[in-house]
């Protein structure tokens, strides 16, 4: 199973010709929440707009930073707490489980109960989990703490993006804000390895305790700078409890099944039973939502081709990149004996390029259009993965590895902001949190699925004592990554051409009126 979009699903934005998209998609007037303030009206950003953006983006930065740091801290956690190899992998997997399992619920709760309220709650939950994880002396408590942190992130991720979407007017202002949002995540990813390596050399506990400080800063900033939720959000109306329980249980089982599949076996009774149970619960959720007076997820939203297409593109983006990073990390550290710090510096250009390009993404989207930006991103991704297939036992960093790193650094700020803008354009303000949750689910579940497939593909060639077999395994994994990227590139090209053709038709029709 691969997380790639079908031709029909990578649809054009409502605007057609590749602009930012201004139409409506199964909703009322989009962007109504951005009716106030200089930024919303297309003016210059003031201190409050910048403060709101930085506070909310801190959550994305924190998620990226924490994931990378804790990944580096796994070996010392295992040694210090006496955890088995099987149990210590849940230090990472439990976070993915909590995050992926609660994303849809977190997004909808942001719409019903208030985005600011859910953002603050999520940051607080994340901080408590991180603090407990950093102070405990029990491995099982670390795992539970990471699960709680994942739940906190599942509340903050859709809330933060929907706060940005509803605070900045659709068009150049919103595109610019989303670009800066991307850059903040890049800072977290690019500095996480370096900071994580430095903190782990002191104590693995600091990889849990430092995020508490960042969370407190984000909480304080949002508390004072993010506008209060309207009273209608505080009341929330009747909550679809049955729908919430069924979809959350389904997502938890689905993510658990995918994460455990490489260990248990894709055709094992446990894997098939878990995934079957997830499908049954999803079917129950659909039945419940069709009958509910106030459904958790209005199923009509899933007929929004732009949102679904963007979510599938998101799955391909993060699925291929995380798999590339996984293979690259194994290659550099296990095969080439590079230190974690050396590997961090090797990947650092990705973050630096994203930080440079992403703040300008809004202007690029306005000039070239969403679909063409996504297509250009996947041209760069594909070229990067193809070039990385050249790795061998003695590959030069400058001539073999660095070109792939540079291309990833260009591809990410082209594709990621454009996918975010496509997913949320034209969606009514009352469903922005849910739309962000659907998009984030695409990113997280896509990463889990593609990485699981890549891992299974590589497993047959794993042999620490045979360098040639190990390299063959890396290449087989890269074939999967490259194949997904090529397919997505072709489909996004089709979508871009259709969007351009539709735009020319609409322009010609307007000229004859």
Secondary structure as GFF3:
##gff-version 3
##sequence-region A 1 513
A	DSSP	three_ten_helix	32	34	.	.	.	ID=ss1
A	DSSP	alpha_helix	47	81	.	.	.	ID=ss2
A	DSSP	alpha_helix	85	88	.	.	.	ID=ss3
A	DSSP	alpha_helix	90	113	.	.	.	ID=ss4
A	DSSP	alpha_helix	115	135	.	.	.	ID=ss5
A	DSSP	alpha_helix	139	167	.	.	.	ID=ss6
A	DSSP	alpha_helix	172	202	.	.	.	ID=ss7
A	DSSP	alpha_helix	206	225	.	.	.	ID=ss8
A	DSSP	alpha_helix	231	235	.	.	.	ID=ss9
A	DSSP	alpha_helix	241	264	.	.	.	ID=ss10
A	DSSP	alpha_helix	269	291	.	.	.	ID=ss11
A	DSSP	three_ten_helix	299	303	.	.	.	ID=ss12
A	DSSP	alpha_helix	305	330	.	.	.	ID=ss13
A	DSSP	pi_helix	331	335	.	.	.	ID=ss14
A	DSSP	alpha_helix	340	357	.	.	.	ID=ss15
A	DSSP	three_ten_helix	358	360	.	.	.	ID=ss16
A	DSSP	alpha_helix	361	368	.	.	.	ID=ss17
A	DSSP	alpha_helix	370	388	.	.	.	ID=ss18
A	DSSP	pi_helix	397	401	.	.	.	ID=ss19
A	DSSP	alpha_helix	402	424	.	.	.	ID=ss20
A	DSSP	three_ten_helix	429	431	.	.	.	ID=ss21
A	DSSP	alpha_helix	432	459	.	.	.	ID=ss22
A	DSSP	alpha_helix	467	511	.	.	.	ID=ss23
###
